[in-house]
C-alpha cells in the first residue's frame, strides 16, 4: 500500500503530542521530526514484516544511523540524553508508523533508560556506583556501536508482574555468574546482540530483592532460541523462547548492581509504562486511517463516505476516546519521578489501562466505520486492529493487573491490612 497520506496526516499526531502547559522542547521536536522523515518507509515495510512475522531489521538500521540506539544514553557517554518524557513522546511517533518497531525498540531503549539517571538516584554504596559506572559505559558503548539489546521478562509465571522471584537462576561461581532458566515471549529473538535478562540470585529463601539484571551476549555457549512465532498481532517482534543452560557471565554483564532492580521497581513504577506509547501511536494511526479513508484521501479509495451521519458519529466517538487517552498519557508521563505519590501511582495504572483498552476500541471502531474494503491486507488497518489487541496482554502491567492494583490501591490505604472476603 502507498502510505504517502501519512505525510499529511502526521499533523494530526502532532496536535496530540502536545499538552497544555507541556510544550514540546526543541529536542523533542527535532527527534520526532527525524522519525517523520523515515516513518512512511517504516509504514510500508510493516506489511511484509507482518505477513512474514519477520523482525524489522531495516528499521533498526535506520534508527542506528539516526543515533537513536543511544536515545537515552547520557550525553556525557556519547548518547542523545533523552529523558523519560522525551522517550515516551518519540516512541508514540515510532508506533504511529510501525507498532512492532516501537515495541521492540522500547526493549532496547529501556536498557539505557533504566540504567542511567534512574539508577543514580537510588541508594547505592560507593563501590556499587563505581562498578555500575564502569559497566554501563561498556554497555552504552556497545549500543552506540550498533548492538541491539533485548529485554525478555516473561517466564509463564507471576514473576514479571512482581508477584514472586524470577525462576531463572544465577549462581555465583569463580568471580562470575552461571545462569539457568527460560524466558518466553523473548522479543527480538535472533536479532539482538544482547539479552537483558532478569534472574534471581541462588540464595536460601530468595525474594524480589535478590533480582539481578544481566546482559547475556547472543553468542554465549548455552543460550538457544526455540519455538515458532505465528501470533495474532505484533508479529514483527519475533518473540520466541530463550533457553539458558549454564550460561557463564562476568560481573561486567550486570546492567544494575545487585539488589538495585527491586529498589528501582518499587520506587520508579512509571518505568513499567514504556510500552504504553507504542499503543498510543497505534491508536492515533487507526484514527487517522479512518478519517483519511472516509475522506478518500488515500490511494485506492475513490469514494467519499464522510457525508453519512453514522460515519460522522463514529469518528466523533473515536476522537473523544483518543483525546481522553492522550490527556491521561501527557499528565502521567509528566509525573515520572522517584517515589511518586499514591495518586500518581494510581494514575499511571489508569493510564496504562486506558491507552491499551482505548487503542483496541478505536481500532475496532475504525474497522467498523470504514467497512469491508478496509479489512483487506492491502491496507494497514487490519494490522493495526490485530496489533491493538496485544497491548492489554503485555507484562508487567496487563489490563487485568492494572484493574486489580487500582481496585486495591484505591480502597486500601498504604499499609492497611486486607479484609477477608465475606
C-alpha positions in Angstrom: 0.0 0.0 0.0 1.1 3.5 -0.7 1.4 5.2 2.7 2.1 8.8 1.5 -1.1 10.1 3.0 0.7 9.8 6.4 2.9 12.7 5.5 -0.1 15.0 5.7 -2.0 13.2 8.5 1.0 13.2 10.8 -0.1 16.7 11.6 -3.0 15.2 13.5 -0.5 13.3 15.6 1.5 16.5 16.0 -1.6 18.2 17.5 -2.0 15.4 20.1 1.7 15.1 21.0 1.3 18.5 22.8 -0.4 19.0 26.1 -1.4 22.4 27.5 1.3 23.6 29.8 3.7 21.0 28.5 5.1 22.3 25.2 7.5 20.3 23.2 11.1 21.1 23.8 13.4 21.8 20.8 15.0 18.3 21.3 11.6 16.6 21.3 10.5 18.4 18.1 13.8 17.5 16.5 13.6 13.8 17.4 10.0 13.5 16.3 10.8 15.2 13.1 13.6 12.7 12.5 11.1 9.9 13.0 8.7 11.5 10.5 11.5 11.6 7.9 11.7 7.8 8.0 8.2 6.9 9.1 6.5 6.4 5.8 9.1 3.9 4.7 8.6 2.0 8.0 4.9 2.0 7.5 5.3 0.5 4.1 7.8 -2.1 5.3 5.4 -3.1 8.0 3.2 -5.0 5.6 6.0 -7.5 4.8 7.1 -7.9 8.4 3.6 -8.6 9.5 3.0 -11.1 6.7 6.3 -12.9 7.3 6.5 -12.4 11.1 10.0 -11.1 10.5 12.0 -8.6 12.5 12.2 -5.1 11.1 15.9 -5.0 10.8 16.0 -2.3 8.1 14.1 0.0 10.5 16.6 -0.7 13.3 19.4 0.1 10.8 17.7 3.4 10.2 17.4 4.0 14.0 21.1 3.3 14.4 22.0 5.8 11.6 19.8 8.4 13.3 21.7 7.9 16.5 18.6 6.5 18.3 20.4 3.5 19.6 21.8 6.0 22.1 18.5 7.8 22.6 18.5 7.5 26.4 22.3 7.1 26.8 23.6 10.2 28.7 25.2 12.9 26.5 28.5 12.6 28.5 28.7 9.0 27.4 28.0 9.8 23.7 24.3 9.5 23.6 21.4 11.9 22.9 20.4 12.0 26.6 16.6 11.9 26.2 14.7 11.9 29.5 11.7 9.7 30.3 9.0 12.0 28.8 11.1 12.7 25.7 11.5 9.0 25.1 7.7 8.4 25.6 6.8 11.1 23.1 9.3 9.8 20.5 8.0 6.3 21.0 4.4 7.3 20.2 5.6 8.6 16.9 7.5 5.4 16.1 4.4 3.4 17.0 2.4 5.6 14.7 4.3 4.3 11.7 5.1 0.7 12.9 3.9 -0.8 16.1 6.3 -3.7 16.0 9.3 -1.4 15.6 8.2 0.7 18.5 7.5 -2.3 20.7 10.9 -3.8 20.1 12.8 -0.5 20.2 11.3 0.0 23.6 13.0 -3.1 24.9 16.4 -1.9 23.5 15.9 1.6 24.8 14.7 0.6 28.3 18.1 -1.0 29.0 19.6 2.5 28.8 16.7 4.5 30.3 16.6 2.3 33.4 20.3 2.3 34.0 21.2 6.0 33.6 19.9 8.8 35.8 17.2 6.5 37.3 19.8 4.3 39.0 21.9 7.3 40.0 19.0 8.5 42.3 18.8 5.2 44.1 20.5 4.1 47.3 23.9 2.5 46.5 27.2 2.1 48.1 30.2 3.9 46.6 31.6 0.6 45.4 28.3 -0.2 43.6 28.3 3.2 42.0 31.8 2.8 40.7 31.1 -0.7 39.3 27.9 0.5 37.7 29.6 3.4 36.1 32.1 1.1 34.6 29.5 -1.5 33.4 27.1 0.9 31.8 29.9 2.6 30.0 30.7 -0.7 28.4 27.0 -1.4 27.6 26.3 2.0 26.2 29.4 1.9 24.0 28.1 -1.4 22.5 24.7 0.2 21.9 26.2 3.2 20.2 28.3 0.9 18.0 25.2 -0.8 16.8 24.4 -3.6 19.2 20.7 -4.3 19.9 19.8 -5.0 23.5 16.6 -7.1 24.1 14.8 -7.3 27.4 13.0 -10.7 27.9 11.0 -10.8 31.1 8.2 -13.4 30.9 8.5 -16.9 32.2 4.9 -18.0 32.2 4.6 -17.2 35.9 3.8 -14.2 38.1 7.4 -13.1 38.4 7.3 -10.5 35.6 4.3 -9.0 37.4 6.3 -8.7 40.6 4.4 -11.4 42.5 7.4 -13.6 43.3 11.1 -14.1 42.3 12.1 -15.0 38.8 12.6 -18.7 38.1 15.7 -18.1 36.0 18.6 -18.6 38.5 22.0 -17.0 38.8 24.7 -18.9 40.8 27.8 -17.2 41.9 30.9 -19.1 40.7 34.5 -18.3 40.2 34.0 -14.5 40.4 31.2 -14.6 37.9 27.7 -16.0 37.3 26.1 -19.1 35.9 22.6 -18.7 34.6 19.9 -21.3 34.0 16.3 -20.9 33.0 13.8 -20.0 30.3 12.3 -16.8 29.0 9.1 -16.9 26.9 7.9 -14.1 24.5 11.5 -13.1 24.2 11.2 -10.3 21.6 14.0 -9.6 19.2 14.8 -13.3 19.3 17.7 -14.0 16.9 18.2 -10.3 16.1 19.5 -8.9 19.4 23.2 -9.0 20.2 22.5 -8.9 23.9 19.5 -10.1 26.1 18.9 -8.1 29.2 17.6 -10.9 31.5 16.0 -10.6 34.9 17.0 -13.6 37.1 17.2 -14.5 40.8 20.4 -14.9 42.8 20.7 -18.5 44.1 20.4 -18.0 47.8 18.2 -19.6 50.5 14.7 -18.2 50.6 15.1 -15.7 47.8 12.9 -12.6 47.4 12.5 -10.0 44.7 15.3 -8.2 46.4 17.6 -10.9 45.0 16.8 -10.0 41.4 19.7 -9.5 39.1 19.6 -7.7 35.7 22.2 -9.2 33.4 23.1 -8.7 29.7 23.7 -12.0 28.0 25.7 -12.0 24.7 23.6 -13.7 22.0 26.6 -15.9 21.1 27.0 -17.2 24.6 27.5 -21.0 24.9 24.4 -22.5 26.5 22.0 -19.9 25.1 19.5 -21.2 22.5 16.3 -19.9 20.8 13.5 -22.4 20.3 9.8 -22.5 19.2 7.8 -21.0 16.4 6.3 -17.5 16.2 3.0 -17.1 14.5 0.8 -14.8 16.7 -2.3 -12.7 16.2 -0.5 -9.3 16.1 2.8 -7.6 16.8 4.2 -10.3 14.5 7.4 -8.3 13.7 8.6 -8.5 17.3 9.6 -12.2 16.8 9.2 -13.2 20.4 10.3 -16.8 20.6 11.6 -18.7 23.7 15.0 -18.2 25.1 16.7 -21.2 26.9 19.7 -20.7 29.2 21.7 -23.7 30.1 24.8 -23.0 32.3 25.4 -19.6 30.6 28.5 -18.1 32.1 28.8 -14.3 32.7 31.2 -11.9 34.3 30.4 -9.2 36.7 30.6 -6.8 33.8 27.4 -8.2 32.4 25.4 -6.6 35.2 23.1 -3.8 33.9 22.3 -2.9 37.5 24.2 -3.6 40.8 23.0 -6.5 43.0 19.7 -5.7 44.7 19.1 -2.4 42.8 16.4 -3.7 40.4 13.9 -4.4 43.2 14.6 -0.9 44.6 14.0 0.7 41.1 10.8 -1.3 40.5 9.3 -0.2 43.8 10.4 3.5 43.7 10.0 4.1 39.9 6.7 2.5 38.9 6.4 4.5 35.8 9.4 2.5 34.4 6.9 -0.2 33.5 4.9 2.1 31.3 7.4 2.3 28.4 5.2 0.0 26.2 2.3 2.4 26.5 3.4 4.9 23.8 3.5 2.2 21.2 -0.2 1.8 21.6 -0.8 5.5 21.8 0.8 5.7 18.4 -1.2 2.8 17.0 -4.5 4.4 18.3 -3.6 7.7 16.6 -2.7 5.8 13.4 -6.1 4.0 13.3 -8.0 7.2 13.9 -6.1 9.0 11.1 -6.6 6.0 8.8 -10.3 6.1 9.3 -10.5 9.9 8.6 -8.4 9.6 5.5 -10.4 6.6 4.3 -13.8 8.3 4.8 -12.5 11.4 3.1 -11.0 9.4 0.2 -7.6 11.0 0.9 -5.6 7.7 0.4 -4.6 5.8 -2.7 -7.0 3.0 -3.6 -10.1 4.8 -2.1 -12.1 6.7 -4.7 -15.4 7.2 -2.9 -16.0 9.7 -0.1 -18.1 8.4 2.8 -17.8 11.3 5.1 -21.3 12.7 4.5 -23.2 9.9 6.3 -24.3 10.7 9.9 -23.4 7.2 11.1 -19.8 7.8 9.9 -19.6 11.2 11.5 -20.9 9.9 14.8 -18.4 7.0 14.8 -15.5 9.4 14.1 -16.6 11.7 16.8 -16.7 8.8 19.3 -13.2 7.7 18.3 -11.9 11.2 18.6 -13.3 11.6 22.1 -11.6 8.4 23.3 -8.4 9.4 21.6 -8.3 12.7 23.3 -9.1 11.1 26.7 -6.2 8.7 26.2 -3.8 11.5 25.1 -4.7 13.7 28.0 -4.0 11.0 30.6 -0.9 10.0 28.8 0.5 13.5 28.9 -0.2 14.0 32.5 1.1 10.7 33.6 4.4 10.9 31.6 5.0 14.3 33.2 4.8 12.7 36.6 7.7 10.4 36.3 9.9 10.7 39.4 11.5 8.9 42.3 8.9 7.8 44.9 5.7 9.2 43.3 2.7 9.8 45.4 -0.1 7.3 45.8 -2.3 9.3 43.4 0.5 9.4 40.8 0.9 5.7 41.1 -2.8 5.1 40.6 -2.9 7.5 37.7 0.0 5.5 36.0 -2.0 2.3 36.2 -5.1 4.1 35.0 -3.1 5.5 32.0 -1.7 2.1 31.1 -5.2 0.5 31.2 -6.9 3.4 29.3 -4.4 3.5 26.5 -4.3 -0.2 25.9 -8.1 -0.6 26.0 -8.9 2.6 24.1 -6.4 1.6 21.4 -8.2 -1.7 20.8 -11.6 0.1 20.9 -10.5 2.8 18.5 -9.0 0.2 16.1 -12.2 -1.9 16.3 -14.4 1.2 15.6 -12.2 2.1 12.6 -12.7 -1.3 11.0 -16.5 -1.0 11.5 -16.8 2.6 10.2 -14.5 2.0 7.2 -16.3 -1.1 6.1 -15.3 -4.3 4.2 -12.7 -2.9 1.8 -10.6 -1.6 4.7 -10.2 -5.1 6.0 -8.1 -6.1 3.0 -4.4 -6.7 3.8 -3.5 -4.1 1.1 -4.5 -1.6 3.8 -2.8 -1.0 7.2 -6.0 -1.0 9.3 -6.4 -4.8 9.7 -2.9 -5.0 11.0 -3.5 -2.1 13.4 -6.6 -3.9 14.6 -4.7 -7.1 15.4 -1.7 -5.2 16.9 -4.0 -3.2 19.2 -5.4 -6.3 20.9 -2.0 -7.3 22.1 -1.4 -4.3 24.3 -3.7 -5.4 27.2 -1.8 -8.7 27.5 1.7 -7.4 27.9 3.5 -7.8 31.2 4.3 -6.4 33.7 1.2 -4.3 33.6 -1.5 -6.2 31.8 -5.0 -4.7 31.7 -6.1 -7.2 34.4 -3.2 -6.4 36.7 -3.9 -2.7 36.3 -7.5 -3.1 37.4 -6.5 -5.4 40.3 -3.9 -3.0 41.6 -6.2 0.0 41.1 -9.0 -1.5 42.9 -6.9 -2.5 45.9 -4.9 0.7 45.9 -8.0 2.9 45.8 -9.9 1.1 48.5 -7.0 0.4 50.9 -4.6 3.0 52.3 -0.9 2.0 52.1 0.0 -0.5 54.8 -3.6 -1.1 55.7 -4.4 -4.8 56.3 -6.7 -6.6 53.9 -10.1 -7.7 54.9 -11.3 -11.2 54.5 -14.0 -11.5 51.8 -17.4 -12.4 53.1 
